[in-house]
Amino acid sequence: MRQSPTLKKIAENLNLSISTVSRALKDHPDISSDTKTKVLALAELLDYDPNPYAVNLRTRNSNEFAVIVPSLSNFFYHSFIRSIEEDARRYGYSVIIYGSSNDPAIELEILKSCKHKRVSGIFIAITADTNDVDQFIKLDAQGVPVIFFDKVPSYESCNKICVGDAHASSLAAEAILAKKTKHVLGLFGNKNMSITQARLKNFTEVLMKDDPNINLIIEFATSSEEAENIVLKELNSNKKEFVVFCMSDEILVGAMKAIQRKGLKTPEDLGVISISDGMIPQLYYPEITYAETSGFKLGKLAFGRMMKCISGSPFVQTIIDQSILVSGGSL
């Protein structure tokens, strides 16, 4: 088998030291033009390509960012990753994408892999059951910046980039109140997640403060299938006109499937409003009214914070991207 050319091989052929060859390839000013020309010519002739793993060992840096998300089928995360990749490419970095399958054990295995690869930084949306982020904090302290986004820990002393959960749920509640609806079904995600708690708290407070007599039913769904079953059950038992609020795109998909199975239409038969990245609401007619939480915008904020950390920023920061209400025809 033909062996790949190495710095040592180039050095032996030119009767130079390995360090001289290495500096010549990096265009170091201490190396003469004549030597650089010879080294570059032989490197091209031998089709020399630096071993990235060897480079990582020497520099302790891979020029790669890791993005860890609970699910790879989530459009919000697709938007976030696209944003990170766009900016990373501009700065000479590549991006490795990991799916934790919403499993803390897999999440830790991914973290170990990131350490071995010597990634330059990590963007992570933690799983619903991640309670201990000590390993991430330790890695950050060792010089590998960790930016938590979207699904973030309650731990304060870390960099967090969040959507405006309180603001988004407030916008949705205010839009419902404007319709003078007396019956509301609120569908929320995993009740252990800080994102769910924030959205539930603000949605309930805004809704009940303005109209304490409103009939508000709160349910929790950890999948679109659960959301579908909850809405079907409510449609079968409640004959009154009501509005369905969906905390996320995943829940919205399940709710709309149930509504379509019953042959109902929005807004004639019932209203629907969601918190969303914006893609899923456009798949329906009329389009679903939603409070926007943009994965793409969040990616821009997260990448900006990452580069400041890499540049030596000594403090942690929580950045919140506020929402806007996008009116469709479903409410």
N, C-alpha and C positions, 0 to 999 in steps of 0.2 A: 504493500500500500504506500502510495506517495505521501511523504510527510509534509505538513504545512510549513512554509518558511517561517523562521523566527528571527528575532533581533540578533541572537547569537550567531545564526547562520550568515546574516548580512555582515556582521562584525568580522567574522572569520575570513570571509571572502575579500573584504577590503582592508584587512589587517588593522582594524580599529577596535576600540573598546565598546562594549555594549552601551555604556552610558553616553558615549559620543554619538553613536547611531541613534539612540533614543532622542537626544536633544536635537540632532539634525532633522529628524522627522517632524519634530515640533517647531522647527524654524527658530531655534534658540539663537539669540544674537551673539553668543560666545563661539559659535561654530562658523567656520569660514564658508564663503559661498561655494568654493570649489568642492569642499567636503560634502556640503548639503546636496550639491548637484549629483555627485557620485552615489551618495546614499539613496536619494530619491529615484535615480535611474535604476539602480539594482533592485530596490523595493518594488518598483513597477514591473521590472522584468520577471521577478520571482512571484509576482502577484501577492505581495505581502499584505495581510489584513490583521490588525491588532486583535489579540484575543480579548474579548470584552470581560471575561471572568478574571483574567490576569490583571487587566486594568482596574477592575473593581477592587481587587485585593490591594493594589498599590495605592489607589486614591481613596479607598473606603467610600466610594460614591459611584453609583451606576448611571447617573443622569436619567433615571426612571422614576416616575411617580406611580404609586399604587392607589387605585380607587377600589374601595371595598363597600359593597352594597348588599342588603338582605335579599334582593331579588333582581334578576337581570331582565325580567319581563315588564318592569315598571317604566312607563313612558317618561315620568318625571326624572328617573335616574338616567335614562337614555339622553335626555336633554342636558342634564348635568355633565355627563361624561363627554358629550360632544363639545360642550363649552370648555372643559378642562383640556381636552385633546387639541383644540384649536389654539389655545394660548400656550400650551406646553410645546407644541411644534415651533411656535414663533421664538421661544427661548432656548431651543435646542434640546428639549427633553422628550422622552417617549412615555407612554402610559400603559401600565399593566392593569387589567380589570379583573376583579375577583367577585364572585357571588358567594355569600356566606350561607345561603339557603335558610336565613333567619335562625341559624343555629350557633350559639355562643362557642361551642367546642370547635366547630369548623372555623369560626372567626379567629380563634387563637392559633389554629394551625396555619391559617393564612398569614397571621402576624409573624409567626416563626419563619415562614418562607420569605417574607419581606425583609426580615433581618438578615437572612442568609444571602439574599440578592443585593443587600446593601442599597436599598432604594433611597432616593434623595428625600422623599417625603411621602406621607400617607394621608389620603382623604377617606374618611369613613363615616357611613351611616350605620350606627350600631343596631344589633338585633333587638327584638322586643324583650328578650330575656337577659340581655347583657346588664348585669348589675355592678360588675367589678371592672373598672377600666385602668387598674394599676399598671398592667403591662404596657398599655399605650402611653401612659404618663411617663413611665420609666424610659421608654424608647425616645420620647420627646426630649427628656432630660439628657439623653445621651447624644443629642444633636440631630435626630431625625424628626423634623417637625410633623406633628399629627394635627390635622384639621378635622374636627367633627362637624358634620353637616346634616341638615334635615332632622334625622333621628339622633338626638344628642343626649349625653348623660346629664344628670343633675349636678354632677361635680362641677364646682365653679372655676377652679384654677386650670382652665384649658381653653384652647381656641375653638370657638363654636360659631358656625355660620348657619343662621336659622331663617326660615320663612316667617313672615309675620303671623304666627298662629292666632294670637289674640285679635289682631286687626282683621284677619281674613274671616274669622267666625263672627266678629262684630258686624262686618259688612253684610254677611249672609243673614244674620238675625234682623238687621235693620231693613233689608230688602223684603223679608217675610212680613215684618210688622207693617210695612207700607201697603201691603195687600190686604190688611185687616183680617187675616186668616185666624181662626180660633182653634184649629186643630193642627198640630205639628208633630211629625215623626222625625226624631233626630237619630241618625245612624252614625255611630262613632266606631273607631278601630279598637285595637288592643288597649284595654283600660290601664295596663301597667306602663304604657309609654308616656313620656312627658308631653309629646306632641298631642296625644289624645286628651290628656288632662287639661292642657292649656286651652285647646279648642272647645272642649266640653264646658269648662268653667266660664269662659267669656260668652259663649253662645247662650248658655242658660241665663246668666246674669242679665245680659242685654234684653233678651226676650221677656223674661219674667218681670223685670223692673218696669218696663213700659206697659205691660199688660199682665198683671198677676193672675188674671182669670183665664189665661190661655191654657188650653189642654195640650200639654207637652209630654210626649212619650219618648223616653230615651232607651235605645237598644245598642248593643255592642256586637260588631261583626269583625272577625279576623280574616275573612275571605269574601270574594264576590258571591260565592255559593251561599254563605251564611246570610249575607245581605239580601239575596234573592228570596230566601226562605222567610226571613223576617217580614219583608214587604208583602209577600204573598199572604202570610198569616194575617197581617193587618188589613189588607184589602178584602179578605174574606170575612173579617169580623166587624170592620168599621165601614159603615155605609155613608158616613159624613164626608164632606169635601175636606181634604187636608193637603198639607204641603210636606214633601219629603226632603229633608236636608241630609246630604251625603258628605261625610268628612273628607273623602278622598276619591280619586278616580276609580280605584278598585271597588269601592263600595257603590259608586255610581253605576258601574257596569252591572252589578248584581241587581240593584234597584230597578234599573231600566228594563232588564230582562223580565223581571216579575211584572212590571207594568205592561210590557208588550204581550206577555203570555195571557194576561187578562183582557187584552184587546182595548186597553184604555189609551187615551191621548192626553198630552199636555198642551196647553194649560186647561183644556175644557173639562177634563174629569178630575184632575189633581195637579198641583204644582210641584216642580222639582228644582232644587238649587243645590250647588255643590261647591266644594273647594277643589280646585283643579289646576293642572299645569296648562290646560287649554286645548289639548289635542282631542281627548275623549268627548267633551261637550259638542265639538263640531261634527261628530259622527251621527248625530241625531237631528231629526227635523220635527218641530223647530229646534234650533240649537239650545242647549242647556245654559241657563244663566249660572255664572260661577264667579267666585272670588279667586282671582288669579294668584297662584304661587308658582313662580317660574323656576324650573330647574336650570335653565340656561343662565338666567340672571344670577342665580345662587352660585353657579359654577364660576362666573366672573369674579364674584366677591371672594369666593374660597381661594381661587388661584392668586388673586391679589394679596390675600393674607399670607398664603404660602410663601410667596416670593419675599415678602417682608421678613418672615421668619428665617428664611434662608440667608437673607442679607444681615441677619443678626439682631432683629427686633427682640428685646429682652422681656417684653410684657405679653400677657395673654389678653384676648379680646373676644367679646361676643358681638357679632354683627347681625342685625335683623333686617331683612328685605321686606318692606311693607307691601301690602296687596292693593289691587284695584278691582272694582266690580265690573265684570263684563256682562252686559245684558243680552240675553238670548230671548227666546219666546216661550220658555217653559214655566214661567211663574205668573 
